[in-house]
Amino acid sequence: MEKLAKNKIVIITPNGFVPQKAYGGNPWQKHKSGWTSKEMRKRGFKVVGLRGWKGFRGELSYLKYNPKILFYILSTITQFFVRNNPDYAFQIICTKKAK
């Protein structure tokens, strides 16, 4: 991607490997690898955490625990922390200026 990009590279991915099967008739949705926030920073990306603390979510980023409304609220609250501490986030957005 770095060779093809003209202005900026933007990657949104789970933080680390999250198993996921193909769904919706789309075999490309199956997860085969994963990258952590640390790995992306080593590659020169700016990394921001998304979707709250990673322990609350699983495949398809669905909440893992009940009651769902409580864990949705907790996930939303933890978003304020993981935004600047992406190592703890479920998902990351990684940006890098193209060369």
DSSP file (Angstrom, degrees, kcal/mol; ACC not computed):
  #  RESIDUE AA STRUCTURE BP1 BP2  ACC     N-H-->O    O-->H-N    N-H-->O    O-->H-N    TCO  KAPPA ALPHA  PHI   PSI    X-CA   Y-CA   Z-CA
    1    1 A M     >        0   0    0      0, 0.0     4,-2.6     0, 0.0     3,-0.2   0.000 360.0 360.0 360.0 -34.3    0.0    0.0    0.0
    2    2 A E  T  4  +     0   0    0      1,-0.2    97,-0.4     2,-0.2     7,-0.0   0.846 360.0  48.8 -63.3 -32.0    2.8    2.4    0.7
    3    3 A K  T  4 S+     0   0    0      1,-0.2    -1,-0.2    95,-0.1    95,-0.0   0.794 117.1  41.4 -75.4 -28.7    4.0    2.1   -2.9
    4    4 A L  T  4 S+     0   0    0     -3,-0.2    -2,-0.2     2,-0.0    -1,-0.2   0.764  90.8  99.0 -90.9 -28.1    0.5    2.8   -4.3
    5    5 A A     <  -     0   0    0     -4,-2.6     4,-0.1     1,-0.1    94,-0.1  -0.311  47.8-169.7 -67.3 142.1   -0.7    5.5   -2.0
    6    6 A K  S    S-     0   0    0      2,-0.2    -1,-0.1    93,-0.1     3,-0.1   0.815  79.4  -2.0 -97.5 -39.3   -0.5    9.1   -3.2
    7    7 A N  S    S-     0   0    0      1,-0.4    91,-2.5    90,-0.1     2,-0.3   0.752 123.0  -1.2-119.1 -53.2   -1.3   11.1    0.0
    8    8 A K  E     -A   97   0A   0     89,-0.3     2,-0.5     2,-0.0    -1,-0.4  -0.997  49.3-138.3-150.1 146.8   -2.1    9.0    3.0
    9    9 A I  E     -A   96   0A   0     87,-3.0    87,-1.8    -2,-0.3     2,-0.4  -0.933  22.7-174.9-106.2 129.1   -2.5    5.4    4.1
   10   10 A V  E     +A   95   0A   0     -2,-0.5     2,-0.4    85,-0.2    85,-0.2  -0.991   3.5 178.3-128.2 123.7   -5.4    4.6    6.4
   11   11 A I  E     -A   94   0A   0     83,-2.5    83,-3.3    -2,-0.4     2,-0.5  -0.992  10.2-170.2-127.4 127.7   -5.9    1.2    8.0
   12   12 A I  E     +A   93   0A   0     -2,-0.4    81,-0.2    81,-0.2    -2,-0.0  -0.984  28.9 145.4-115.7 123.5   -8.7    0.2   10.4
   13   13 A T  E     -A   92   0A   0     79,-2.2    79,-3.1    -2,-0.5    21,-0.1  -0.976  53.4 -86.4-151.6 156.5   -8.2   -3.2   11.9
   14   14 A P  E     -A   91   0A   0      0, 0.0     2,-1.1     0, 0.0    21,-0.6  -0.360  51.7-106.5 -60.3 153.7   -8.8   -5.1   15.1
   15   15 A N  B    S-c   35   0B   0     75,-3.1    21,-0.3    74,-0.1     2,-0.1  -0.743  89.9 -15.7 -86.4  99.1   -5.9   -4.7   17.6
   16   16 A G  S    S-     0   0    0     19,-2.8    19,-0.5    -2,-1.1     2,-0.4  -0.349 115.1 -34.3  91.3 178.9   -4.2   -8.1   17.3
   17   17 A F        -     0   0    0     17,-0.3    17,-0.2    -2,-0.1    -2,-0.1  -0.611  55.3-177.9 -79.3 127.4   -5.7  -11.2   15.8
   18   18 A V        -     0   0    0     -2,-0.4    42,-0.1    15,-0.3    15,-0.1  -0.976  29.2-124.4-121.8 113.8   -9.5  -11.6   16.2
   19   19 A P        +     0   0    0      0, 0.0     2,-0.3     0, 0.0    41,-0.1  -0.310  39.3 167.7 -58.4 136.1  -10.8  -14.9   14.8
   20   20 A Q        -     0   0    0     11,-0.3    11,-2.0    39,-0.1     2,-0.1  -0.943  23.6-144.2-153.6 129.8  -13.6  -14.2   12.3
   21   21 A K        -     0   0    0     -2,-0.3     2,-0.1     9,-0.2     0, 0.0  -0.429  40.1 -84.7 -84.9 165.0  -15.3  -16.5    9.8
   22   22 A A        +     0   0    0     -2,-0.1     2,-0.3     8,-0.1    -1,-0.1  -0.438  57.8 178.0 -62.5 143.5  -16.6  -15.5    6.4
   23   23 A Y  B >   +D   26   0C   0      3,-1.0     3,-1.8     1,-0.1     6,-0.2  -0.966  48.5  32.3-147.0 164.0  -20.1  -14.0    6.6
   24   24 A G  T 3  S-     0   0    0     -2,-0.3    -1,-0.1     1,-0.3    -2,-0.0   0.773 126.5 -65.3  62.3  26.8  -22.7  -12.4    4.4
   25   25 A G  T 3  S+     0   0    0      1,-0.2    -1,-0.3    -3,-0.1    -3,-0.0   0.626 110.0 122.2  72.3  11.6  -21.7  -14.6    1.5
   26   26 A N  B X   -D   23   0C   0     -3,-1.8     3,-1.7     1,-0.1    -3,-1.0  -0.876  42.0-173.4-112.9 101.2  -18.3  -12.8    1.5
   27   27 A P  G >  S+     0   0    0      0, 0.0     3,-1.2     0, 0.0    -1,-0.1   0.699  80.9  71.9 -66.2 -17.0  -15.3  -15.1    1.9
   28   28 A W  G 3  S+     0   0    0      1,-0.2    -6,-0.0    -5,-0.1    -2,-0.0   0.580  81.0  73.8 -74.6  -8.6  -13.0  -12.1    2.1
   29   29 A Q  G <  S+     0   0    0     -3,-1.7    -1,-0.2    -6,-0.2     2,-0.2   0.641  70.3 109.0 -77.5 -13.7  -14.4  -11.3    5.6
   30   30 A K  S <  S-     0   0    0     -3,-1.2     2,-0.4    -4,-0.2    -9,-0.2  -0.453  71.4-129.6 -67.2 129.0  -12.4  -14.3    7.1
   31   31 A H        +     0   0    0    -11,-2.0   -11,-0.3    -2,-0.2     3,-0.1  -0.661  35.2 165.6 -82.2 131.2   -9.6  -13.1    9.2
   32   32 A K        +     0   0    0     -2,-0.4     2,-0.3     1,-0.2    -1,-0.1   0.501  65.1  10.5-119.3 -12.8   -6.2  -14.7    8.5
   33   33 A S        -     0   0    0    -15,-0.1   -15,-0.3   -17,-0.1     2,-0.3  -0.932  60.4-152.5-154.7 174.5   -3.8  -12.4   10.3
   34   34 A G        -     0   0    0     -2,-0.3     2,-0.4   -17,-0.2   -17,-0.3  -0.991   3.4-151.4-154.9 154.9   -3.8   -9.5   12.8
   35   35 A W  B     -c   15   0B   0    -21,-0.6   -19,-2.8   -19,-0.5     2,-0.2  -0.979  14.0-140.0-130.2 142.0   -1.6   -6.5   13.7
   36   36 A T     >  -     0   0    0     -2,-0.4     4,-2.1   -21,-0.3     5,-0.2  -0.536  28.2-110.4 -96.0 165.8   -1.1   -4.9   17.0
   37   37 A S  H  > S+     0   0    0      1,-0.2     4,-2.2    49,-0.2     5,-0.2   0.874 119.7  54.5 -61.5 -36.7   -0.8   -1.2   17.7
   38   38 A K  H  > S+     0   0    0      1,-0.2     4,-2.1     2,-0.2    -1,-0.2   0.921 107.3  49.4 -63.8 -43.8    2.8   -1.7   18.6
   39   39 A E  H  > S+     0   0    0      1,-0.2     4,-1.0     2,-0.2    -1,-0.2   0.897 111.5  49.1 -62.5 -40.2    3.6   -3.4   15.3
   40   40 A M  H  <>S+     0   0    0     -4,-2.1     5,-2.2     1,-0.2     3,-0.3   0.883 109.1  51.6 -69.6 -37.6    1.9   -0.5   13.4
   41   41 A R  H ><5S+     0   0    0     -4,-2.2     3,-1.9     1,-0.2    -1,-0.2   0.896 105.4  56.5 -64.5 -38.2    3.8    2.1   15.3
   42   42 A K  H 3<5S+     0   0    0     -4,-2.1    -1,-0.2     1,-0.3    -2,-0.2   0.802 103.6  55.2 -61.2 -28.0    7.1    0.3   14.5
   43   43 A R  T 3<5S-     0   0    0     -4,-1.0    -1,-0.3    -3,-0.3    -2,-0.2   0.331 128.2 -99.7 -88.0   7.2    6.1    0.7   10.8
   44   44 A G  T < 5S+     0   0    0     -3,-1.9     2,-0.3     1,-0.3    -3,-0.2   0.601  75.4 141.0  90.7  12.0    5.7    4.4   11.2
   45   45 A F      < -     0   0    0     -5,-2.2     2,-0.5    -8,-0.1    -1,-0.3  -0.618  53.0-128.0 -88.0 146.5    2.0    4.7   11.6
   46   46 A K  E     -B   95   0A   0     49,-3.2    49,-2.5    -2,-0.3     2,-0.4  -0.814  34.7-155.8 -83.6 131.8    0.2    7.1   14.0
   47   47 A V  E     -B   94   0A   0     -2,-0.5     2,-0.4    47,-0.2    47,-0.2  -0.945  17.5-177.4-123.4 133.1   -2.2    4.8   15.9
   48   48 A V  E     -B   93   0A   0     45,-2.1    45,-2.4    -2,-0.4     2,-0.2  -0.983  26.7-121.5-126.2 137.5   -5.5    5.7   17.7
   49   49 A G  E     -B   92   0A   0     34,-1.6     2,-0.3    33,-0.6    43,-0.2  -0.524  30.4-173.4 -81.4 145.7   -7.7    3.3   19.7
   50   50 A L  E     +B   91   0A   0     41,-3.2    41,-2.0    -2,-0.2    40,-0.7  -0.917  52.8  25.0-133.6 158.8  -11.3    2.6   18.8
   51   51 A R  E    S-     0   0A   0     -2,-0.3    -1,-0.1    39,-0.2    28,-0.1   0.644 102.0 -92.9  66.4  22.3  -14.3    0.7   20.2
   52   52 A G  E    S-     0   0A   0     24,-0.1    38,-2.3    39,-0.1    39,-0.3  -0.115  82.1  -3.3  75.3-171.0  -13.3    0.7   23.8
   53   53 A W  E >   -B   89   0A   0     36,-0.2     3,-1.6    21,-0.2     4,-0.3  -0.318  63.7-133.5 -62.4 133.5  -11.4   -1.9   25.9
   54   54 A K  G >  S+     0   0    0     34,-2.5     3,-1.0     1,-0.3    -1,-0.1   0.710  97.9  70.6 -65.7 -22.2  -10.6   -5.0   23.8
   55   55 A G  G 3  S+     0   0    0     33,-0.3    -1,-0.3     1,-0.2     9,-0.1   0.687  92.1  59.5 -67.8 -17.7  -11.7   -7.4   26.5
   56   56 A F  G <  S+     0   0    0     -3,-1.6     8,-2.7     7,-0.1     9,-0.4   0.661 101.8  58.0 -84.3 -16.5  -15.3   -6.5   26.0
   57   57 A R  B <   +E   63   0D   0     -3,-1.0     6,-0.2    -4,-0.3     2,-0.1  -0.793  51.4 166.5-123.4 158.2  -15.6   -7.5   22.3
   58   58 A G    >   +     0   0    0      4,-2.2     3,-2.0     1,-0.3     4,-0.2  -0.407  53.7   2.7-137.8-145.6  -15.1  -10.5   20.1
   59   59 A E  G >  S+     0   0    0      1,-0.3     3,-1.8     2,-0.2    -1,-0.3  -0.139 132.8   8.8 -52.0 139.1  -15.8  -11.7   16.5
   60   60 A L  G 3  S-     0   0    0      1,-0.3    -1,-0.3   -41,-0.1     3,-0.1   0.652 124.6 -81.6  59.9  18.6  -17.6   -9.1   14.4
   61   61 A S  G <  S+     0   0    0     -3,-2.0    -1,-0.3     1,-0.2    -2,-0.2   0.667  84.5 159.0  60.5  21.8  -16.8   -6.7   17.2
   62   62 A Y    <   -     0   0    0     -3,-1.8    -4,-2.2    -4,-0.2    -1,-0.2  -0.448  50.5-101.7 -70.4 144.9  -19.9   -7.9   19.1
   63   63 A L  B     -E   57   0D   0     -6,-0.2    -6,-0.2     1,-0.1    -1,-0.1  -0.464  27.9-153.1 -65.2 139.1  -20.0   -7.4   22.8
   64   64 A K        +     0   0    0     -8,-2.7     2,-0.3    -2,-0.1    -1,-0.1   0.666  65.4  59.7 -90.3 -18.4  -19.1  -10.7   24.6
   65   65 A Y  S    S-     0   0    0     -9,-0.4     6,-0.2     2,-0.1    -2,-0.0  -0.748  77.9 -90.5-121.0 159.0  -21.0  -10.2   27.9
   66   66 A N  S    S+     0   0    0     -2,-0.3     2,-0.1     1,-0.1    -2,-0.0  -0.841  96.8  46.6-112.1 152.5  -24.5   -9.6   29.2
   67   67 A P  S >> S-     0   0    0      0, 0.0     4,-1.9     0, 0.0     3,-0.6   0.476  73.9-160.1 -73.4 137.2  -26.3   -7.5   29.9
   68   68 A K  H 3> S+     0   0    0      1,-0.2     4,-2.3     2,-0.2     5,-0.2   0.855  86.6  56.9 -56.2 -40.7  -25.4   -5.9   26.5
   69   69 A I  H 3> S+     0   0    0      1,-0.2     4,-2.1     2,-0.2    -1,-0.2   0.897 107.0  49.4 -62.3 -39.5  -26.5   -2.4   27.4
   70   70 A L  H <> S+     0   0    0     -3,-0.6     4,-2.5     1,-0.2    -1,-0.2   0.936 113.9  44.4 -64.1 -46.2  -24.2   -2.4   30.5
   71   71 A F  H  X S+     0   0    0     -4,-1.9     4,-2.2     1,-0.2    -2,-0.2   0.764 109.8  56.3 -74.6 -23.0  -21.2   -3.5   28.5
   72   72 A Y  H  X S+     0   0    0     -4,-2.3     4,-2.3    -5,-0.2    -1,-0.2   0.919 110.0  45.9 -66.5 -44.4  -22.1   -1.1   25.7
   73   73 A I  H  X S+     0   0    0     -4,-2.1     4,-2.5     2,-0.2    -2,-0.2   0.927 114.1  47.9 -64.4 -44.9  -22.0    1.7   28.2
   74   74 A L  H  X S+     0   0    0     -4,-2.5     4,-2.6     1,-0.2   -21,-0.2   0.903 111.2  50.8 -62.9 -40.9  -18.7    0.5   29.7
   75   75 A S  H  X S+     0   0    0     -4,-2.2     4,-0.9     1,-0.2    -1,-0.2   0.907 110.9  49.1 -62.1 -41.3  -17.2    0.1   26.3
   76   76 A T  H  X S+     0   0    0     -4,-2.3     4,-0.5     1,-0.2     3,-0.4   0.903 111.3  49.2 -65.1 -41.8  -18.2    3.6   25.4
   77   77 A I  H >< S+     0   0    0     -4,-2.5     3,-1.3     1,-0.2     4,-0.4   0.919 108.6  52.5 -64.1 -43.3  -16.7    5.0   28.7
   78   78 A T  H >X S+     0   0    0     -4,-2.6     4,-2.6     1,-0.3     3,-0.8   0.689  90.4  79.1 -69.2 -15.7  -13.4    3.1   28.1
   79   79 A Q  H 3X S+     0   0    0     -4,-0.9     4,-1.7    -3,-0.4    -1,-0.3   0.859  85.6  60.5 -57.6 -35.1  -13.2    4.7   24.7
   80   80 A F  H << S+     0   0    0     -3,-1.3     4,-0.4    -4,-0.5    -1,-0.3   0.834 111.5  39.5 -62.9 -31.7  -12.0    7.9   26.4
   81   81 A F  H X4 S+     0   0    0     -3,-0.8     3,-0.7    -4,-0.4     4,-0.5   0.910 115.3  48.3 -81.6 -47.3   -9.0    6.0   27.7
   82   82 A V  H 3< S+     0   0    0     -4,-2.6   -33,-0.6     1,-0.2     3,-0.2   0.706  92.1  78.3 -73.8 -18.5   -8.1    3.7   24.8
   83   83 A R  T 3< S+     0   0    0     -4,-1.7   -34,-1.6    -5,-0.3    -1,-0.2   0.932 111.5  24.9 -53.0 -46.5   -8.2    6.5   22.2
   84   84 A N  S <  S+     0   0    0     -3,-0.7    -1,-0.3    -4,-0.4    -2,-0.2   0.388 126.1  52.7 -99.7   1.7   -4.7    7.6   23.4
   85   85 A N    >   +     0   0    0     -4,-0.5     3,-2.1    -3,-0.2     4,-0.2  -0.554  65.3 168.5-130.3  65.8   -3.7    4.2   24.7
   86   86 A P  G >   +     0   0    0      0, 0.0     3,-1.1     0, 0.0   -49,-0.2   0.626  62.9  79.3 -64.6 -14.3   -4.4    2.0   21.7
   87   87 A D  G 3  S+     0   0    0      1,-0.2   -50,-0.1   -50,-0.1   -49,-0.1   0.782 100.7  42.8 -60.6 -23.6   -2.6   -1.0   23.1
   88   88 A Y  G <  S+     0   0    0     -3,-2.1   -34,-2.5    -6,-0.1   -33,-0.3   0.434  94.7 105.5-100.4  -2.5   -5.8   -1.6   25.2
   89   89 A A  E <   - B   0  53A   0     -3,-1.1   -36,-0.2   -36,-0.2   -74,-0.1  -0.443  67.5-137.7 -82.3 151.4   -8.3   -0.9   22.4
   90   90 A F  E    S+     0   0A   0    -38,-2.3   -75,-3.1   -40,-0.7     2,-0.3   0.898  90.6  21.3 -69.0 -41.1  -10.4   -3.5   20.5
   91   91 A Q  E    S-AB  14  50A   0    -41,-2.0   -41,-3.2   -39,-0.3     2,-0.4  -0.895  71.2-154.4-129.6 155.0   -9.8   -1.8   17.2
   92   92 A I  E     -AB  13  49A   0    -79,-3.1   -79,-2.2    -2,-0.3     2,-0.5  -0.966   9.4-150.3-131.7 148.7   -7.2    0.6   15.9
   93   93 A I  E     -AB  12  48A   0    -45,-2.4   -45,-2.1    -2,-0.4     2,-0.5  -0.985  20.9-166.6-114.7 126.2   -7.0    3.3   13.1
   94   94 A C  E     -AB  11  47A   0    -83,-3.3   -83,-2.5    -2,-0.5     2,-0.4  -0.942   6.0-176.6-119.0 129.1   -3.6    3.7   11.7
   95   95 A T  E     +AB  10  46A   0    -49,-2.5   -49,-3.2    -2,-0.5     2,-0.3  -0.949   6.3 170.9-128.5 147.5   -2.5    6.6    9.5
   96   96 A K  E     -A    9   0A   0    -87,-1.8   -87,-3.0    -2,-0.4     2,-0.2  -0.967  35.1-115.0-154.2 135.6    0.7    7.4    7.7
   97   97 A K  E     -A    8   0A   0     -2,-0.3   -89,-0.3   -89,-0.2     2,-0.1  -0.526  38.4-118.3 -69.9 134.3    1.7   10.0    5.2
   98   98 A A              0   0    0    -91,-2.5   -95,-0.1    -2,-0.2    -1,-0.1  -0.405 360.0 360.0 -71.9 151.0    2.6    8.5    1.8
   99   99 A K              0   0    0    -97,-0.4    -1,-0.1   -94,-0.1   -93,-0.1   0.435 360.0 360.0 -88.1 360.0    6.1    9.0    0.6
